């Protein structure tokens, strides 16, 4: 049950950020649900590989390069999911930060624990 709640919260977070018109667009809520699922898979499988390969630059930037990695995962997701579009890397970085913030707020409001 907790998995379903977290997935819906992630999808709603993506939908909220897409409505802000910052370079992220979704065609339907179905595309948002698929994007949330694929983003979770990409974050689980591909993001750790990216973190390991970019560890020197992440250390040199004191961890700020992690924002770029999060943007890249969002771009990968937009490449996989039809109906979910991210215009460029800068929009992806800003959107990934905003999605994380909205996701954290909604998770705390709903009361879903890790």
C-alpha positions, -999 to +999 in steps of 0.1 A: +000+000+000+029+023+008+044+017-026+012+028-043+009+059-022+045+069-030+040+063-067+009+084-068+026+112-049+055+111-073+031+112-102+012+141-087+045+160-081+055+156-117+021+168-128+023+199-106+057+208-119+047+202-155+018+227-150+043+254-141+055+256-177+093+255-170+102+233-199+084+201-187+052+190-204+029+160-200+001+151-224-020+132-199-021+120-163-016+085-177+018+097-191+025+112-157+019+078-140+042+060-164+068+088-161+067+084-123+072+046-126+100+049-151+117+077-131+117+054-101+133+026-121+159+049-137+167+063-102+172+028-089+192+013-117+210+040-138+215+068-112+240+048-090+260+040-121+261+077-130+271+086-095+300+062-095+313+074-129+310+110-120+324+107-085+355+128-091+335+158-105+309+154-077+337+156-051+353+186-069+319+205-069+312+195-033+282+174-043+265+200-065+270+179-096+243+156-081+217+181-093+230+176-129+228+138-124+191+142-113+184+163-144+200+137-166+178+110-150+148+132-158+160+136-194+164+098-197+129+093-184+115+118-210+133+099-237+117+067-227+081+078-219+059+091-247+038+120-237+064+133-212+088+159-225+117+179-210+130+207-233+167+209-222+191+200-194+186+233-175+148+227-174+155+192-163+178+203-134+153+229-122+124+205-126+142+177-107+148+200-078+112+212-077+098+177-081+119+166-051+106+195-030+070+189-039+074+152-034+088+158+001+060+182+010+033+159-002+048+128+014+049+146+047+013+159+043-001+125+035+020+108+062+037+082+041+067+068+058+098+054+042 
